[in-house]
Amino acid sequence: MVTCPVCDGSFDVDEEEVDEGDSLSCDECGADLKVLSKDPLELESAEEVEEEDEDEDATDDEDEEEEEEEDEWK
């Protein structure tokens, strides 16, 4: 049994059948979830994972822009 991070409902997951990065759906609320780790089994809302990825991409783009601006001044 695992606990949904969205609704706190419990549902069965065969921990041997999932891998890190897999997508699951909560039986209670239907939320899309991502497997963050297997030992222990840790789940996060797929929407939160996507938002974190977008934030990281935006930070990477900002870093690249700063480097380009520095190069222009040299």
ABEGO torsion letter per residue (X at the ends): XBBBAAAGBBBBBBAAABBBGBBBBBAAAGBBBBBABAOBBBBBBAAAAAAAAAAAAAAAAAAAAAAAAAAAAX
